[in-house]
Amino acid sequence: MMHESKRHPPRVRSSQLMLAASLTLIAFGTPRAAHASSTYPPEVAKALDAQFKGQSFCVPQCITCHNTNEGGLGTLNVFGKNLQTYGGLPPSFPSLVVGAFDRYFKATPPAGVPQVSTLFEDGSTRPFFDSDNDGISDYTELQHSDSPSVPGTRGQNALCPDIAYGCGARIAAAPPPADRLGLFSTGLVVLGLAAFRRRQRGQRKG
């Protein structure tokens, strides 16, 4: 009977190698699904609260600044583009949204940009942006929770139209991303173990 220490280590099956390779490919080959930011909308609500004293705004939808609620880079609607251009809305720093709205509210549209004379809370009147070109300024539409990018009655109360969905809960949390580092590490461990055992067998045969 062979002594316990003389036994050869179990052979690594091809299925184990395939699993390791698959885990490695999954770790780096599977794209993450794009999800709307859950950080920007609350900052937009803060910006509106700061601008319109005495009013309280719900957390708006992503379509306030984007073409769809999926959001994402390259999907800004006409209001979002104006806010980015003339307010300096940052693409990756939600904490700067309040400042961007403040700059936008203080800006005067340049020639050629749709605008309309607007009465502000301080009693002053001056031209202001009319992103959707419906004859009502972005300032006035935002003040009444209307969409500044959807013209006419379709934009009324469009910042938070779905009561059942709940203000402040419109942006669904993104599912936890795959732990790519963990999967890759597991694959490396299995491959490394297989290589180690092959080397041991080779040394014994030598």
PyMOL commands that set and color helices and strands:
alter all, ss='L'
color gray80, all
select helices_A, chain A and resi 4-6+14-29+40-51+62-64+78-87+94-106+138-143+152-155+180-205
alter helices_A, ss='H'
color red, helices_A
select strands_A, chain A and resi 115-119+125-129
alter strands_A, ss='S'
color yellow, strands_A
deselect
rebuild
show_as cartoon
